[in-house]
Amino acid sequence: MNLNTRVFFSVIGRPFFRRLILPLGVFLMVVSSLDPSVDWSALREQLATQDPWQITLIFTTLNLFWSISAGRALRPVWSQPTIAFLLRQPIGHWFWVRYLLPSLSIAFLPVVSIWWLAPHYAHPLAHYSGFVGLSWTIILGASFRGLASVKLIAIGTAAMATLIFGYALQPGVAYLAIIATILLLPVSITGIRDQLVQSRKISPGRLVSNWPIAAVVRRDLLCLWRLERKSLIGLVLPAVVVALMMLALRVNAQVSGREAFVFSCGFLSFAIMPVYEILTRLKTRLGPELMRQRWPVNHHDRGVALLCTMFVLTGPNIIALAGLGSTMGRAYGLLFMLFAANTIVVLTALFSRTLVVAAPMLGWSLWLLFIHAILAMTLPGWIYALSAVAIVPLGFSLMLKGLQMFTQQTERGNLDQFA
């Protein structure tokens, strides 16, 4: 591997591969789940007997779906500072093609498996070289933003559908697909420079108007993964334990109605305990950076982002308990979702208040979880529902107040430091 190949692999290949792990995992999971029930050879023979328009529709849809997923994984790569450095070098279009292909080759493996199902009327080399290569344009188009993305996806999809239809009628069209791939390669590369120009034009006002909550949540989760990776992995054990216990109660004790609701609330309170401790340690490690005052984010957006982060951390437990406790019925199911939302809001409000104090308040969080669970288990359903509906907006306002106090404390500390 020469120097240029190593540079492209480090700058583009590695981050692209890391972001492609989830789409690849979903693809492999779907294929493995279908494997015992599908005879792939028989399916391949059946597809060969379809009409040309049916073949075109099937394989265009499959390739388009995967190419867009891979392109979305590639999109963050173009915002790296090293890409701007590469674009300032005297590099031609074919140079980019030559060194991008090895870096993006992992994205073509599902495309190859999809085209294995297609009828091979021509030589396999022409078949794969032409039709697998056509997905290059769609992948790059999906990784761009704005009009360039729409244009490349439309061109790539139209070319693919036209050539697939022609290939079903005349095998020699496979060689035309190779020519189309070669012609579209340098055209698709030109969009990389345009993406760099667009990224430089982004202003703080535009970031505010584009709802930055998703970016804040993503940043929080990345910080948690980097700083508290072992603790996040430790969340799996309570989730598995409560899911197995709920499953055992459903199968062996056949719990239902309010009884299933009570057990679900108790199990959720137990499983959510480590989440607050993880957020407390995150606050200790990051300190004032937790508010990220350099970002164009107000307190309301930051509060919603904290709620979303809590839901991401507790969501698997909520979904598992709601599914395994579905025997509780529709009314108690809605009450359980209200219980989960109330728990998240109360704990997030408590966490925002701990930002202005030095000592952690883990004991208070455990007491709140315990008292909240007892109230949900003992109060009649309609009384708890009314109280929970009232507590949710109150908890959100207390959370905003805590964030405001934390911001004021941070600004006061910065002024004292400058003085």
N, C-alpha and C positions, 0 to 999 in steps of 0.2 A: 504494500500500500504506500504510494508516494505521498509527498507532502500535501498536494492539493486535495487528494482523496481524503486524507486524514482531517484536513481543515473542514471540508464539507460534511464529513461524517460527524465531527464533534459539534459543529455549529448547527446543523440541520438534522442529521440522522438521529442522534441520541435524544434530543428533546422531542422530536417527532415520534420516535418509538415509545417513549414514556407516555405520551398522550394517546397513543394508539392502542395501548394495552387493554383499556376498557372496551373499545369497539371490537377488538380481536377476541377478547374473552367472551363477549356476547355472541359473536359469530360462531365460535367454537362450541359454546353451550347449546346454541340452537341446533347446530349440526349433530352434536352428540346426542341430544334428546330425540332427534328424528331418526338417528341411525338404527335403533332396534326395530322401528316400525316402517321403514322405507327401504325398498329394494332399489338401490341407486341405478343398477344396470337396467332394470326394467323401466325405471323412470326415464332413463336416457333414451331407450328405444321408443318409449311412448312419445317423448318430445319430438323425436325425429319424424313422427307421422303427423304432426300438427300442421295446420295451414301456415303459410309464410307470415301473415299478419299476426297470428297467435305467437309464433316463435319470436317475432320482433317485439311484441308487447312484453312477453315474459322476460326475455334477457335484457331488454333495455331498462325495464323497471328494476331488476335485480342489480345490474351494474350501476344504475343511477343512485339507488339507495346506498350502496356501499361506498361509492365514490364521494358522495356528499358527506358521509360519516368520516371518511378518511380526510377529506378537505377541512372539515371543522377541527380535526385534531391538529392539522398542519397550520391553521390560521395564526396561533400565537407566535409561531417561529419567526414570522416576518417582522415582528416588532422588536426583535433583539438588536442591540447596538452593533453586534458583529455583522449583521446583514448589511447595515449601512456602510460598514467598512469594505465589505466585499463588492458592493455596488460602485464604490469609488475606484475600484481597480479596473485596468483595461481588459475586461473580460467580455468576450463576445457571447452571442446567444448559444452557439453550439458548445462553447466551453461550459456554460451553465447546464445544458442538457447532459453533457457527458458526465459531469460530477454530481448532478442531482439524481440521476437514475440509480446509482448504488445506494444513495442515502434514502431514497423513497421506495426501494425495491420491496420492502416488507409490506407495503400497501397493496402490491399486486398479487400476493399469494391468494387471498380470497377471490380475486378476479379470475385467477387461473382455475381455481376449483369450480367457480360458476361456469366458466366456459368449457370445462370438462363435460358438463351435462349437455352442451349444445351439439347439434349434429356436425360431424367433421366431414364435410363434403370435399374439402381441399386437403393439401398436405398439412400435417400438424404444425410444422414450422410457420407456414404462411397463416394458418388459422390463428395461432396464439400471438404471433408477432403483430398481426393487424388488429385484432379485436381487443386483446388485452391492452395494447398500447393506446387505443382510443380513450380508455378511462383516464389517461394522464391529463388530458385537457380538462375533464370534469373535476378531477381531484384538485388541480391548481385553481380552477375557477371557484370551487367551493371554499378554498382557503383565502380568497380575496374578499374585499368589501366593496359595496356600492355597485355602480354600473358595470365595472369590469367583471365582477363575479357573475352577474346575470348574463352578460354577453357570452362569456366563455362556457358557462353551463349550457346555455341554449345552443351554441354552435356545436359543442361536443355531443349533446344529446341528439340533435338533428342529424349530425353526421353518422353517429352510431346506429340510429334507427333506420336511416336510409340504406346504409351498407349491410345491416343485418337482413333487411328485407330483400335486397338484391342478392345477397349470399344464399338465401333460401331458394332463390330462383336459378342462380347461376354461380357455381363454385368459384369461377375465376374472379369474382368480386373480392375475394379474400386478399388478392394482390393489390386491388385498389384501396383496401383498408390499410395496407402497409404504407402506401403512398400518402394517404390522408393523414396517417399518424406522423409521418416525417414532416409534412407541411404544417401541421398544427403544433408541433413541438416548439419551434422558435417563436411562434405567434403567442403561445400561452406564457412564455417566459417574460415577455415585455410587461406584463402586469405586476411583476415583483417591484420594479422601480416605481410604478404608480402608487403601490401600497405604501412605500416609504414616504412619498410626498404627502399622501393623505394623513399619515400618522403624525407628521410634523405640524399639520394645520389644526390639530385638536386643541381646543381651548378649555379652560376650567368651566366656563359657562356652558359649553356643549356637554361636558361631563355631567354637570348637574341636571341638564335637561334630559339626559339619556338614562336616568334612574341608576345611580351607581351602587345600589344596595347589593346587586349580585357580585360586583367586584369586591366589595367589603367582605361579604360572606366567604368568597373564595380565598381572600387574603387571610381571614381568620382561620379557616380550615387548614390552609398551608402552614401557618404558624403553629397551629396545634400539632400537625403531623411532624413538623421538624423538631419542636421542643418537647412534646409529650407523646411521642410515638408509642412507647411502651404502655402508657396509661390508656391510650386509645385502643390498643390491642387488648388491654385488660377489660374493656367494655364488652368484649365478645362473650366472656364467661358468664356474667350475670344475665345477658340476653339469652344465651342458650339454656341456662338453668330455669329461668322463668317460663321460657317457651315449652320446655319439657314438662315442667310441673303443670302448666295449664293444659297441655295435651293429655297428661295422665289423668287430671281431674275430669276432662271431657270424656275420655274413653272409659275409664274405670268407674268414676263416681257419677258420670252423666249429669254434671251440673248444668243448670239452665236458669234463665230469668234473672232475678235479682241476685241469686247465689253466684252465678257466673260473673255478674257485674262486680260484686264485692271482691271476689278473688282477683279479678283483673286489676282493680284499683290497688289492692295490696301488692301484687306482683310488680306493677309499674312503679310504685313508690320505692320498692326495694331496688329495682333495676336502674332507676334514675339517680340514685345517690352518688355514684362515682362521677357523674357528669359535672356536678357543682364543684367537686374537688378539683377536677381538671381545669375548669375555668378559673378557679382561685389561684392555682399554680401558674396559669397563663398570665394573670394579672401581676403576680409577683415577678415573673420573668420580664415582661414587657414594660410594665410601669406606665408612664405617660404615653408611650407609643401606642397603647391600646386604643386610644381615641383617634389617632392618626389625624391630628389637626391640620397637617399639610394637605390633606385631601379635601376636595370640595364637597364635604358631607356634613349635613346639619344633624342636630340631636335626634330628630324624628327618624331620619334614615338610619342613623347608627343604632337606635333602639330596635327598629324593625330588623336590621341585620343581626343583632344579638338574638332576637327571637328566632330568626331563621337558622342561625348556627345551633341554637339549642334544639330546634326541631330536627335538624340533620343528625345530631348526636343521639337523640332519643327516638327518632322516627322508626327505626327498625323494631324497637321494643313495642311501640304503640301499634304498629301495623301487625306484628306477630300476635300480640294479645287480642287485638280486635278481631283478627281472623280466627284464631283458635277459640276465642270466646264468643263466636257468632251465635251460639245457642242462647245468649242473653236476650235476644230479640232486638227489634228495630229501635224501640223506645230507649231501652237501657244501653243499646249500642251508641245512640246519639248522646246519651248522658255520659258514657265513658269517654267519648271524644271531647266533650266539654270538660270533663275531669282532667284529661291530658292537657288540653289547652290552658286550663286554669293553673295546673301545676307548673307548666313551662313559664307562664307569665309571672307567677309569684316568685319562682326561683330566679328568674332574670331580673326582676325588680330588686330582690335581695342582693344579687350580685352587683348591680349598679350602685347600691348603697355602700357596699364594701370597698368600692374604689377610693372613697375618701377617708377610710380608716386604715390604720397600719395593721391591726390584728385581723386574722381571718375569722369568718363567722360560720365555720362549717357546722358547729353545734347548733346554731340557730336554724340552718337549713334542714338539718335532720329533724329537729323539733317541728318545723313547719310541715315537712313531708308527713310526719307521723300524725299531727293534728288534722291535716287536710284529709288524709286517708280515713281517719276515724270519723270525721264529719260526713264524708261521702258514704261510708258504710252504715252509719246509724240514722242519718236524717232521711225523711221521706224523699222520694225522687224529685217531686215538684218543688219542695223547699230548697233542696240543694241546687237545683237548676236555677232558681231565682237568685240565690246568693252568689252562685258562680258567675252568672251573667253580669252581676253588679261588680264583682271583684276584678274581672278582666280589664275594664277600662281604668279602674282605680290602680291596679298594678302597673299598667302601662304608663299612667301619669307619674307614678312614683319612680318608675325606671327613668323616665325623661328627666325628672328632677335630680336624680342621682348623677346622671351624665352631665347635666349642667353644673352641678356642684364640683364634679371632678374636673371639668374644663376650667372653671374659675380657679380651683386650687392649683392646677398645672400652670396657668398663665401667671398667677401670683408668684409661684416658685421661680418661673423664668425671669420675672421682673426683679425679684430679690437677687437672683444670681448675677444679672447684668449690673445691678447697683453695687 
